[in-house]
Amino acid sequence: MQLKELRRAPRVRDVSLSLYAGEVVGLAGLVGAGRTELANLIFGVGAPYHGTMLLDGSAYRPRSPHEATSHGVVLVPEERRSQGLILDRSISFNINLPFLKPARLFAPLPVVSTRRSTSRANEIMNRLRIKAETAATPVRQLSGGNQQKVVIGKWLTLAPQLLILDEPSRASMSAHEQKFIESINELAERGAAILVISSDDEETPRDYAIA
């Protein structure tokens, strides 16, 4: 991904940035500096007034998050409860949101395979050590850190080209932070580019041991 003089008033002003496969790149700044607005532009929430975005050398200008996701660009938002989760639905439902179409029993019908969905959710729960009784537990009942891991978990098996993490440590995940970092590193090792956005100058790419 290459950004060239990207601009959207009032906070995104002439941003140029290159992200390469296998890298973890940190973007630091104070709250209100335009970091989240930049992430949203890359993810198709709004459009830049000026500048260009290139993905694998080709013009990239998503008109919606759905279109961005179809290109392998995914976002874990800062406001996970309002933007990244459906709180009253189960862990399994949230993790399987990107897979609703391929999880259908019959392609023309909106009937999802419970077996496939539960299997995928259990795999992600074990992988990220999400603490809950079962995959049927409503996300609202989880701690903040476990909610954050559900948001991240739904993208892990998609093999995204670019994963944007906006304030990934905002939720307290200290007990299992290493497992979280291992999962991010695994994506990078598979060839994804990772953009970590943080207002904490202690949270840098060196924490992820990749770049």
GROMACS elastic network, one bead per residue, 0.5 to 0.9 nm:
[ bonds ]
;  ai    aj funct       b0    kb
    1    17     6  0.80666   500
    1    18     6  0.58790   500
    1    19     6  0.51336   500
    1    20     6  0.67195   500
    1    21     6  0.88015   500
    1    53     6  0.71004   500
    1    54     6  0.55363   500
    1    56     6  0.64307   500
    1    57     6  0.77865   500
    1    60     6  0.88117   500
    1   162     6  0.78544   500
    1   193     6  0.82791   500
    2    16     6  0.73690   500
    2    17     6  0.57827   500
    2    19     6  0.63879   500
    2    20     6  0.86738   500
    2    52     6  0.80859   500
    2    53     6  0.56431   500
    2    54     6  0.50254   500
    2    55     6  0.66391   500
    2    56     6  0.84273   500
    2    57     6  0.80149   500
    3     6     6  0.62415   500
    3    15     6  0.68004   500
    3    18     6  0.63695   500
    3    19     6  0.87616   500
    3    42     6  0.89243   500
    3    51     6  0.75385   500
    3    52     6  0.59934   500
    3    54     6  0.66029   500
    4    14     6  0.74067   500
    4    15     6  0.64327   500
    4    17     6  0.68076   500
    4    18     6  0.86732   500
    4    51     6  0.55443   500
    4    52     6  0.52739   500
    4    53     6  0.64017   500
    4    54     6  0.84430   500
    5    13     6  0.74202   500
    5    16     6  0.50705   500
    5    17     6  0.86118   500
    5    50     6  0.71607   500
    5    52     6  0.69630   500
    6    12     6  0.70102   500
    6    13     6  0.65192   500
    6    16     6  0.65005   500
    6    38     6  0.85410   500
    6    48     6  0.64292   500
    6    49     6  0.77494   500
    6    50     6  0.57154   500
    6    52     6  0.62194   500
    6    53     6  0.77137   500
    7    10     6  0.85433   500
    7    11     6  0.80803   500
    7    12     6  0.50235   500
    7    14     6  0.50259   500
    7    15     6  0.66699   500
    7    38     6  0.88170   500
    7    48     6  0.55480   500
    7    49     6  0.56852   500
    7    50     6  0.50531   500
    7    51     6  0.62083   500
    8    11     6  0.66214   500
    8    13     6  0.64056   500
    8    14     6  0.84343   500
    8    37     6  0.84962   500
    8    38     6  0.85228   500
    8    41     6  0.86478   500
    8    47     6  0.76227   500
    8    49     6  0.51340   500
    8    50     6  0.69438   500
    9    12     6  0.59216   500
    9    13     6  0.68709   500
    9    48     6  0.85912   500
    9    49     6  0.76968   500
   10    13     6  0.74551   500
   10    34     6  0.84223   500
   11    32     6  0.79662   500
   11    33     6  0.64590   500
   11    35     6  0.84034   500
   11    37     6  0.73231   500
   11    38     6  0.84939   500
   12    15     6  0.67762   500
   12    33     6  0.82239   500
   12    34     6  0.55580   500
   12    35     6  0.78999   500
   12    37     6  0.68650   500
   12    38     6  0.62935   500
   12    48     6  0.85680   500
   13    34     6  0.86005   500
   14    50     6  0.81608   500
   14    51     6  0.75019   500
   15    38     6  0.84877   500
   15    51     6  0.84879   500
   16    51     6  0.88851   500
   19    22     6  0.89461   500
   19    23     6  0.69898   500
   19    24     6  0.82210   500
   19    25     6  0.71396   500
   19   162     6  0.84190   500
   19   193     6  0.61542   500
   19   194     6  0.77305   500
   19   195     6  0.77259   500
   20    23     6  0.56793   500
   20    24     6  0.85084   500
   20    25     6  0.89242   500
   20   162     6  0.89676   500
   20   191     6  0.86327   500
   20   192     6  0.79789   500
   20   193     6  0.55988   500
   20   194     6  0.85215   500
   21    24     6  0.87669   500
   21   161     6  0.75040   500
   21   162     6  0.81704   500
   21   188     6  0.71508   500
   21   189     6  0.86774   500
   21   190     6  0.85723   500
   21   192     6  0.50988   500
   21   194     6  0.82232   500
   22   185     6  0.86744   500
   22   187     6  0.79102   500
   22   189     6  0.56299   500
   22   190     6  0.70132   500
   22   192     6  0.52855   500
   22   193     6  0.53056   500
   22   194     6  0.76322   500
   22   210     6  0.77693   500
   22   211     6  0.85032   500
   23   188     6  0.62003   500
   23   189     6  0.84808   500
   23   191     6  0.80709   500
   23   192     6  0.73103   500
   23   193     6  0.51418   500
   23   194     6  0.61051   500
   23   195     6  0.83387   500
   23   205     6  0.89201   500
   23   210     6  0.63754   500
   23   211     6  0.56865   500
   24   184     6  0.88112   500
   24   185     6  0.82183   500
   24   188     6  0.70814   500
   24   192     6  0.87564   500
   24   193     6  0.62150   500
   24   195     6  0.59508   500
   24   196     6  0.70801   500
   24   205     6  0.57697   500
   24   206     6  0.86268   500
   24   208     6  0.73068   500
   24   209     6  0.85009   500
   24   210     6  0.60279   500
   24   211     6  0.53868   500
   25   193     6  0.79468   500
   25   194     6  0.61569   500
   25   195     6  0.50029   500
   25   196     6  0.60896   500
   25   197     6  0.85868   500
   25   204     6  0.81056   500
   25   205     6  0.58960   500
   25   210     6  0.89682   500
   25   211     6  0.67870   500
   26   194     6  0.84632   500
   26   195     6  0.59534   500
   26   197     6  0.59844   500
   26   198     6  0.75336   500
   26   203     6  0.82509   500
   26   204     6  0.57151   500
   26   205     6  0.55215   500
   27    35     6  0.74620   500
   27   195     6  0.70828   500
   27   196     6  0.60478   500
   27   198     6  0.64313   500
   27   199     6  0.85598   500
   27   204     6  0.83066   500
   28    35     6  0.77374   500
   28   196     6  0.82955   500
   28   197     6  0.59137   500
   28   198     6  0.51287   500
   28   199     6  0.55892   500
   28   200     6  0.72548   500
   28   201     6  0.67126   500
   28   203     6  0.86916   500
   28   204     6  0.81934   500
   29    32     6  0.83293   500
   29    33     6  0.61886   500
   29    34     6  0.82986   500
   29    35     6  0.70475   500
   29   197     6  0.81858   500
   29   198     6  0.67752   500
   29   199     6  0.51552   500
   29   200     6  0.79578   500
   29   201     6  0.80852   500
   30    33     6  0.55277   500
   30    34     6  0.85652   500
   30    35     6  0.83374   500
   30   198     6  0.82018   500
   30   199     6  0.51891   500
   30   200     6  0.83026   500
   31    34     6  0.76870   500
   31    35     6  0.77456   500
   31    36     6  0.86196   500
   31   198     6  0.87083   500
   31   199     6  0.62886   500
   32    35     6  0.73942   500
   32    36     6  0.81284   500
   32    37     6  0.89529   500
   33    36     6  0.82628   500
   33    37     6  0.87224   500
   34    37     6  0.50837   500
   34    38     6  0.61654   500
   34    39     6  0.87332   500
   35    38     6  0.52186   500
   35    39     6  0.64095   500
   35    40     6  0.87806   500
   35   166     6  0.82685   500
   35   197     6  0.68689   500
   35   198     6  0.83000   500
   36    40     6  0.61748   500
   36    41     6  0.87003   500
   36    77     6  0.82463   500
   36    78     6  0.77926   500
   36   166     6  0.68400   500
   36   197     6  0.78565   500
   37    40     6  0.50795   500
   37    41     6  0.63404   500
   37    42     6  0.88612   500
   37    45     6  0.85715   500
   37    46     6  0.89499   500
   38    41     6  0.51680   500
   38    42     6  0.64760   500
   38    43     6  0.87099   500
   39    42     6  0.52494   500
   39    43     6  0.62557   500
   39    44     6  0.87933   500
   39    45     6  0.85456   500
   39    75     6  0.76475   500
   39    77     6  0.86229   500
   39   164     6  0.70174   500
   39   165     6  0.87048   500
   39   166     6  0.75967   500
   39   195     6  0.89773   500
   39   197     6  0.84288   500
   40    44     6  0.61532   500
   40    46     6  0.70481   500
   40    47     6  0.88649   500
   40    65     6  0.86596   500
   40    75     6  0.82046   500
   40    77     6  0.87611   500
   41    44     6  0.51966   500
   41    45     6  0.53168   500
   41    46     6  0.56886   500
   41    47     6  0.58509   500
   41    48     6  0.66369   500
   41    61     6  0.88267   500
   41    62     6  0.84324   500
   42    45     6  0.75330   500
   42    46     6  0.88913   500
   42    47     6  0.85999   500
   42    53     6  0.80196   500
   42    60     6  0.88664   500
   42    61     6  0.80472   500
   42    62     6  0.76539   500
   42    65     6  0.89240   500
   42    68     6  0.77489   500
   42    73     6  0.79766   500
   42    75     6  0.89241   500
   42   164     6  0.89329   500
   43    46     6  0.85314   500
   43    62     6  0.70889   500
   43    63     6  0.87839   500
   43    64     6  0.72090   500
   43    65     6  0.53676   500
   43    66     6  0.86432   500
   43    67     6  0.84720   500
   43    68     6  0.55254   500
   43    69     6  0.77591   500
   43    73     6  0.66957   500
   43    74     6  0.67195   500
   43    75     6  0.66535   500
   43   164     6  0.86313   500
   44    47     6  0.67941   500
   44    61     6  0.73317   500
   44    63     6  0.52866   500
   44    66     6  0.80035   500
   44    67     6  0.73169   500
   44    68     6  0.59651   500
   45    62     6  0.82944   500
   45    63     6  0.74220   500
   45    64     6  0.59320   500
   45    65     6  0.63737   500
   46    62     6  0.88427   500
   46    63     6  0.74131   500
   46    64     6  0.77163   500
   47    50     6  0.88243   500
   47    61     6  0.76386   500
   47    62     6  0.80093   500
   47    63     6  0.73772   500
   48    51     6  0.68999   500
   48    52     6  0.82166   500
   48    61     6  0.88464   500
   52    59     6  0.74244   500
   52    60     6  0.76989   500
   52    61     6  0.79448   500
   53    58     6  0.83359   500
   53    59     6  0.61169   500
   53    60     6  0.52525   500
   53    61     6  0.66033   500
   54    57     6  0.53374   500
   54    58     6  0.51593   500
   54    60     6  0.50477   500
   54    61     6  0.81969   500
   55    58     6  0.53227   500
   55    59     6  0.64181   500
   55    60     6  0.56916   500
   55    71     6  0.85789   500
   56    59     6  0.84983   500
   56    60     6  0.89727   500
   57    60     6  0.87983   500
   60    68     6  0.87902   500
   60    71     6  0.88906   500
   61    68     6  0.83424   500
   62    65     6  0.72193   500
   62    66     6  0.83773   500
   62    67     6  0.55559   500
   62    68     6  0.53576   500
   62    71     6  0.86899   500
   63    66     6  0.82571   500
   63    67     6  0.63984   500
   63    68     6  0.76972   500
   64    67     6  0.52540   500
   64    68     6  0.63925   500
   64    69     6  0.87245   500
   65    69     6  0.60444   500
   65    70     6  0.85401   500
   65    73     6  0.85622   500
   65    74     6  0.79917   500
   65    75     6  0.87150   500
   66    69     6  0.51444   500
   66    70     6  0.62790   500
   66    71     6  0.88832   500
   67    70     6  0.50480   500
   67    71     6  0.66153   500
   67    72     6  0.89991   500
   67    73     6  0.87844   500
   68    71     6  0.52252   500
   68    72     6  0.66241   500
   68    73     6  0.52650   500
   68    74     6  0.69777   500
   69    74     6  0.55238   500
   69    75     6  0.86622   500
   69    98     6  0.88945   500
   69   160     6  0.81165   500
   70    73     6  0.73356   500
   71    74     6  0.87923   500
   71   160     6  0.82869   500
   71   161     6  0.77986   500
   72   158     6  0.79566   500
   72   159     6  0.75647   500
   72   162     6  0.63486   500
   72   163     6  0.83215   500
   73   160     6  0.60073   500
   73   161     6  0.59343   500
   73   163     6  0.61236   500
   73   164     6  0.78407   500
   74   155     6  0.72814   500
   74   160     6  0.67189   500
   74   161     6  0.82218   500
   74   162     6  0.63381   500
   74   163     6  0.51060   500
   74   164     6  0.62277   500
   74   165     6  0.88171   500
   75    84     6  0.87759   500
   75   152     6  0.87122   500
   75   155     6  0.86805   500
   75   162     6  0.84709   500
   75   163     6  0.59277   500
   75   165     6  0.61682   500
   75   166     6  0.75484   500
   76    79     6  0.86961   500
   76    80     6  0.73163   500
   76    83     6  0.88199   500
   76    84     6  0.68634   500
   76   148     6  0.84301   500
   76   151     6  0.64630   500
   76   152     6  0.62875   500
   76   155     6  0.86811   500
   76   163     6  0.76773   500
   76   164     6  0.61110   500
   76   166     6  0.60503   500
   76   167     6  0.85779   500
   76   168     6  0.76886   500
   77    80     6  0.55660   500
   77    83     6  0.65717   500
   77    84     6  0.63013   500
   77   151     6  0.85423   500
   77   164     6  0.80939   500
   77   165     6  0.66957   500
   77   166     6  0.52630   500
   77   167     6  0.76447   500
   77   168     6  0.83161   500
   78    81     6  0.88468   500
   78    83     6  0.81611   500
   78    84     6  0.85596   500
   78   165     6  0.78516   500
   78   167     6  0.54735   500
   78   168     6  0.72565   500
   78   170     6  0.75592   500
   79    82     6  0.58285   500
   79    83     6  0.57442   500
   79    84     6  0.70832   500
   79   166     6  0.86831   500
   79   167     6  0.89970   500
   80    83     6  0.51976   500
   80    85     6  0.61573   500
   80   147     6  0.77175   500
   80   148     6  0.66906   500
   80   151     6  0.71083   500
   81    84     6  0.59495   500
   81    85     6  0.54798   500
   81    86     6  0.75368   500
   81    87     6  0.69334   500
   81   140     6  0.87325   500
   81   144     6  0.88842   500
   81   147     6  0.78972   500
   81   148     6  0.86345   500
   82    85     6  0.65077   500
   82    86     6  0.78166   500
   82    87     6  0.84365   500
   83    86     6  0.83832   500
   84    94     6  0.88200   500
   84   148     6  0.86324   500
   84   151     6  0.59500   500
   85    88     6  0.88275   500
   85    89     6  0.85458   500
   85    94     6  0.64790   500
   85   139     6  0.78429   500
   85   147     6  0.80171   500
   85   150     6  0.81774   500
   85   151     6  0.66303   500
   86    89     6  0.56944   500
   86    90     6  0.82557   500
   86    93     6  0.85420   500
   86    94     6  0.66455   500
   86   139     6  0.75054   500
   86   140     6  0.83887   500
   87    90     6  0.76873   500
   87    91     6  0.89428   500
   87    94     6  0.85204   500
   87   138     6  0.67362   500
   87   139     6  0.50690   500
   87   141     6  0.84025   500
   87   147     6  0.89633   500
   88   138     6  0.56512   500
   88   139     6  0.63885   500
   88   140     6  0.59309   500
   88   141     6  0.88012   500
   89    92     6  0.82044   500
   89    93     6  0.61967   500
   89    94     6  0.69248   500
   89   136     6  0.83493   500
   89   137     6  0.80484   500
   89   138     6  0.51856   500
   89   139     6  0.62975   500
   89   140     6  0.79154   500
   90    93     6  0.51233   500
   90    94     6  0.63686   500
   90    95     6  0.86311   500
   90   135     6  0.66454   500
   90   137     6  0.51450   500
   90   139     6  0.55370   500
   90   140     6  0.84582   500
   91    94     6  0.52799   500
   91    95     6  0.60975   500
   91    96     6  0.84848   500
   91   121     6  0.70757   500
   91   125     6  0.87588   500
   91   132     6  0.88439   500
   91   134     6  0.82246   500
   91   135     6  0.51773   500
   91   136     6  0.59958   500
   91   137     6  0.59766   500
   91   138     6  0.60625   500
   91   139     6  0.55154   500
   91   147     6  0.87915   500
   91   150     6  0.68791   500
   92    95     6  0.52518   500
   92    96     6  0.60410   500
   92    97     6  0.86167   500
   92   117     6  0.64779   500
   92   118     6  0.60223   500
   92   119     6  0.88648   500
   92   120     6  0.78647   500
   92   121     6  0.50109   500
   92   122     6  0.79061   500
   92   134     6  0.88898   500
   92   135     6  0.51249   500
   92   136     6  0.61117   500
   92   137     6  0.81281   500
   92   138     6  0.88206   500
   93    96     6  0.52414   500
   93    97     6  0.61863   500
   93   100     6  0.89264   500
   93   117     6  0.77024   500
   93   118     6  0.87312   500
   93   121     6  0.82799   500
   93   135     6  0.85237   500
   93   136     6  0.81216   500
   94    97     6  0.53104   500
   94    98     6  0.85109   500
   94   121     6  0.87906   500
   94   139     6  0.80390   500
   94   150     6  0.72028   500
   94   151     6  0.76008   500
   94   154     6  0.69144   500
   95    98     6  0.74763   500
   95    99     6  0.83397   500
   95   117     6  0.83612   500
   95   120     6  0.79211   500
   95   121     6  0.60592   500
   95   124     6  0.80419   500
   95   150     6  0.63381   500
   95   151     6  0.72325   500
   95   152     6  0.85834   500
   95   153     6  0.62258   500
   95   155     6  0.78564   500
   96    99     6  0.50772   500
   96   100     6  0.62285   500
   96   103     6  0.82680   500
   96   117     6  0.62137   500
   96   118     6  0.87109   500
   96   120     6  0.75498   500
   96   121     6  0.71500   500
   96   154     6  0.62812   500
   97   100     6  0.55524   500
   97   101     6  0.88617   500
   97   154     6  0.71460   500
   98   101     6  0.78779   500
   98   102     6  0.87714   500
   98   154     6  0.69084   500
   98   155     6  0.75566   500
   98   158     6  0.81026   500
   99   102     6  0.54147   500
   99   103     6  0.57083   500
   99   104     6  0.86083   500
   99   117     6  0.83718   500
   99   154     6  0.87897   500
   99   158     6  0.88007   500
  100   103     6  0.51857   500
  100   104     6  0.65136   500
  100   110     6  0.82956   500
  100   111     6  0.89124   500
  100   112     6  0.67358   500
  100   117     6  0.87086   500
  101   104     6  0.55965   500
  101   107     6  0.73336   500
  101   110     6  0.76735   500
  101   112     6  0.79109   500
  102   105     6  0.83932   500
  102   107     6  0.75965   500
  102   112     6  0.85189   500
  103   106     6  0.87066   500
  103   107     6  0.86330   500
  103   111     6  0.82767   500
  103   112     6  0.53898   500
  103   113     6  0.57184   500
  103   114     6  0.84249   500
  103   116     6  0.67520   500
  103   117     6  0.69491   500
  104   107     6  0.58022   500
  104   108     6  0.83739   500
  104   109     6  0.70868   500
  104   110     6  0.62548   500
  104   111     6  0.52745   500
  104   113     6  0.56879   500
  105   108     6  0.89888   500
  105   109     6  0.76149   500
  105   110     6  0.81037   500
  105   111     6  0.58652   500
  105   112     6  0.55875   500
  105   113     6  0.53656   500
  106   109     6  0.55486   500
  106   110     6  0.77039   500
  106   111     6  0.69918   500
  106   112     6  0.82203   500
  107   110     6  0.75162   500
  107   111     6  0.84957   500
  108   111     6  0.88900   500
  109   112     6  0.85252   500
  112   115     6  0.88717   500
  112   116     6  0.83904   500
  112   117     6  0.77518   500
  113   116     6  0.54794   500
  113   117     6  0.62515   500
  113   118     6  0.86308   500
  114   117     6  0.50850   500
  114   118     6  0.59204   500
  114   119     6  0.83657   500
  115   118     6  0.53255   500
  115   119     6  0.60676   500
  115   120     6  0.86235   500
  116   119     6  0.51594   500
  116   120     6  0.61891   500
  116   121     6  0.86166   500
  117   120     6  0.52701   500
  117   121     6  0.61838   500
  117   122     6  0.86566   500
  118   121     6  0.50491   500
  118   122     6  0.60460   500
  118   123     6  0.85159   500
  118   135     6  0.67631   500
  118   136     6  0.84064   500
  119   122     6  0.52257   500
  119   123     6  0.62197   500
  119   124     6  0.88045   500
  120   123     6  0.51378   500
  120   124     6  0.63931   500
  120   125     6  0.86735   500
  120   157     6  0.87616   500
  121   124     6  0.52258   500
  121   125     6  0.61073   500
  121   126     6  0.86611   500
  121   135     6  0.62386   500
  121   153     6  0.84794   500
  121   154     6  0.84718   500
  122   126     6  0.61528   500
  122   127     6  0.84484   500
  122   134     6  0.80904   500
  122   135     6  0.63648   500
  123   126     6  0.53123   500
  123   127     6  0.60812   500
  123   128     6  0.86961   500
  124   128     6  0.60217   500
  124   129     6  0.79032   500
  124   130     6  0.79385   500
  124   150     6  0.82186   500
  124   153     6  0.59044   500
  124   154     6  0.79927   500
  124   156     6  0.80211   500
  124   157     6  0.85432   500
  125   128     6  0.54480   500
  125   129     6  0.53587   500
  125   131     6  0.76159   500
  125   132     6  0.84719   500
  125   135     6  0.77492   500
  125   149     6  0.86183   500
  125   150     6  0.80224   500
  125   153     6  0.79106   500
  126   130     6  0.67328   500
  126   131     6  0.89961   500
  127   130     6  0.79757   500
  127   153     6  0.87125   500
  127   179     6  0.79034   500
  127   180     6  0.89252   500
  127   183     6  0.79785   500
  128   131     6  0.89877   500
  128   146     6  0.88450   500
  128   149     6  0.67461   500
  128   150     6  0.85485   500
  128   153     6  0.74480   500
  128   176     6  0.79578   500
  128   179     6  0.61443   500
  128   180     6  0.62713   500
  128   183     6  0.75062   500
  129   146     6  0.84519   500
  129   149     6  0.85816   500
  129   176     6  0.73611   500
  129   179     6  0.76666   500
  129   180     6  0.88240   500
  130   142     6  0.88819   500
  130   145     6  0.87014   500
  130   146     6  0.55448   500
  130   147     6  0.83866   500
  130   149     6  0.68082   500
  130   150     6  0.75092   500
  131   134     6  0.87534   500
  131   142     6  0.76552   500
  131   143     6  0.85240   500
  131   146     6  0.66259   500
  132   135     6  0.73035   500
  132   136     6  0.89146   500
  132   137     6  0.66644   500
  132   141     6  0.85966   500
  132   142     6  0.70812   500
  132   146     6  0.85376   500
  133   136     6  0.80875   500
  133   137     6  0.66745   500
  134   137     6  0.56185   500
  135   138     6  0.82927   500
  136   139     6  0.88262   500
  137   140     6  0.84627   500
  137   141     6  0.72470   500
  137   142     6  0.82786   500
  138   141     6  0.57845   500
  138   142     6  0.75881   500
  139   142     6  0.54677   500
  139   143     6  0.86739   500
  139   146     6  0.85758   500
  139   147     6  0.64934   500
  139   150     6  0.81822   500
  140   143     6  0.81502   500
  140   147     6  0.79658   500
  141   147     6  0.89006   500
  142   145     6  0.79885   500
  142   146     6  0.58806   500
  142   147     6  0.59531   500
  143   146     6  0.52929   500
  143   147     6  0.61801   500
  143   148     6  0.86825   500
  143   171     6  0.87185   500
  143   172     6  0.87489   500
  144   147     6  0.50761   500
  144   148     6  0.62535   500
  144   149     6  0.87670   500
  144   170     6  0.88538   500
  144   171     6  0.53671   500
  144   172     6  0.67116   500
  144   173     6  0.80758   500
  145   148     6  0.51084   500
  145   149     6  0.64175   500
  145   150     6  0.88666   500
  145   169     6  0.83448   500
  145   170     6  0.84281   500
  145   172     6  0.51495   500
  145   174     6  0.84544   500
  145   176     6  0.89090   500
  146   150     6  0.63332   500
  146   151     6  0.88092   500
  146   171     6  0.84411   500
  146   172     6  0.88353   500
  146   173     6  0.75496   500
  147   150     6  0.51143   500
  147   151     6  0.65116   500
  147   152     6  0.88583   500
  147   171     6  0.84175   500
  148   151     6  0.51966   500
  148   152     6  0.64218   500
  148   153     6  0.85220   500
  148   168     6  0.77198   500
  148   169     6  0.86810   500
  148   170     6  0.87668   500
  148   171     6  0.67047   500
  148   173     6  0.85076   500
  149   152     6  0.50242   500
  149   153     6  0.57538   500
  149   154     6  0.86540   500
  149   173     6  0.87459   500
  149   180     6  0.76461   500
  150   154     6  0.63550   500
  151   154     6  0.57492   500
  151   155     6  0.75070   500
  152   155     6  0.57058   500
  152   156     6  0.66123   500
  152   165     6  0.86432   500
  152   180     6  0.89817   500
  153   156     6  0.51747   500
  153   157     6  0.77131   500
  154   157     6  0.71433   500
  154   158     6  0.79295   500
  155   158     6  0.53762   500
  155   159     6  0.74136   500
  155   160     6  0.72852   500
  155   163     6  0.84465   500
  156   159     6  0.63330   500
  156   160     6  0.77412   500
  156   183     6  0.79384   500
  156   184     6  0.85372   500
  156   187     6  0.74602   500
  157   160     6  0.82412   500
  159   162     6  0.89082   500
  159   187     6  0.70996   500
  159   190     6  0.78400   500
  159   191     6  0.86230   500
  159   192     6  0.73506   500
  160   163     6  0.63485   500
  160   187     6  0.80367   500
  160   191     6  0.87954   500
  160   192     6  0.61752   500
  160   193     6  0.83605   500
  161   191     6  0.71915   500
  161   193     6  0.60921   500
  161   194     6  0.84852   500
  162   192     6  0.55389   500
  162   194     6  0.57764   500
  162   195     6  0.75283   500
  163   184     6  0.89681   500
  163   187     6  0.87085   500
  163   192     6  0.71164   500
  163   193     6  0.63626   500
  163   195     6  0.62812   500
  163   196     6  0.84558   500
  164   193     6  0.85452   500
  164   194     6  0.59680   500
  164   196     6  0.61488   500
  164   197     6  0.75353   500
  165   168     6  0.55739   500
  165   194     6  0.75567   500
  165   195     6  0.61139   500
  165   197     6  0.59649   500
  165   198     6  0.84695   500
  166   169     6  0.87747   500
  166   170     6  0.88033   500
  166   195     6  0.82637   500
  166   196     6  0.63059   500
  166   198     6  0.65385   500
  167   170     6  0.54255   500
  167   171     6  0.85246   500
  167   196     6  0.73229   500
  167   197     6  0.55750   500
  167   199     6  0.71988   500
  167   200     6  0.84017   500
  168   171     6  0.72260   500
  168   196     6  0.74840   500
  168   197     6  0.76839   500
  168   198     6  0.74954   500
  169   172     6  0.63754   500
  169   173     6  0.68965   500
  169   174     6  0.87193   500
  169   177     6  0.85662   500
  169   198     6  0.82580   500
  169   200     6  0.89596   500
  169   203     6  0.82342   500
  170   173     6  0.85596   500
  170   198     6  0.87806   500
  172   175     6  0.83304   500
  172   177     6  0.86745   500
  173   176     6  0.57101   500
  173   177     6  0.52912   500
  173   180     6  0.83606   500
  174   178     6  0.80639   500
  175   178     6  0.80377   500
  176   179     6  0.54265   500
  176   180     6  0.65492   500
  176   181     6  0.89243   500
  177   180     6  0.50406   500
  177   181     6  0.62391   500
  177   182     6  0.86131   500
  178   181     6  0.50688   500
  178   182     6  0.60963   500
  178   183     6  0.86857   500
  179   182     6  0.50097   500
  179   183     6  0.63418   500
  179   184     6  0.88255   500
  180   183     6  0.52563   500
  180   184     6  0.65098   500
  180   185     6  0.87558   500
  181   184     6  0.50946   500
  181   185     6  0.61104   500
  181   186     6  0.85073   500
  181   207     6  0.79252   500
  181   208     6  0.59252   500
  181   209     6  0.88315   500
  182   185     6  0.50310   500
  182   186     6  0.60621   500
  182   187     6  0.87712   500
  182   208     6  0.77516   500
  183   187     6  0.64820   500
  183   188     6  0.88392   500
  184   187     6  0.52419   500
  184   188     6  0.64758   500
  184   189     6  0.87448   500
  184   194     6  0.79015   500
  184   208     6  0.75486   500
  185   188     6  0.50147   500
  185   189     6  0.60961   500
  185   190     6  0.86159   500
  185   194     6  0.89289   500
  185   208     6  0.64102   500
  185   209     6  0.75596   500
  185   210     6  0.68356   500
  186   189     6  0.50119   500
  186   190     6  0.63046   500
  186   191     6  0.88751   500
  186   192     6  0.89454   500
  187   190     6  0.51012   500
  187   191     6  0.66421   500
  187   192     6  0.56170   500
  187   193     6  0.81245   500
  187   194     6  0.82327   500
  188   191     6  0.51146   500
  188   193     6  0.60453   500
  188   194     6  0.67483   500
  188   210     6  0.76969   500
  189   192     6  0.71502   500
  189   210     6  0.84742   500
  195   205     6  0.89880   500
  196   203     6  0.86181   500
  196   204     6  0.77591   500
  196   205     6  0.74517   500
  197   200     6  0.89627   500
  197   203     6  0.89016   500
  197   204     6  0.89040   500
  198   201     6  0.72469   500
  198   202     6  0.89291   500
  198   203     6  0.67264   500
  198   204     6  0.80413   500
  199   202     6  0.87995   500
  199   203     6  0.81842   500
  200   203     6  0.55057   500
  200   204     6  0.81964   500
  201   204     6  0.66606   500
  202   207     6  0.85639   500
  203   206     6  0.80810   500
  203   207     6  0.65630   500
  204   207     6  0.57000   500
  204   208     6  0.76049   500
  205   208     6  0.52542   500
  205   209     6  0.67306   500
  205   210     6  0.69106   500
  205   211     6  0.58395   500
  206   210     6  0.67729   500
  206   211     6  0.63317   500
  207   210     6  0.82834   500
  208   211     6  0.75719   500
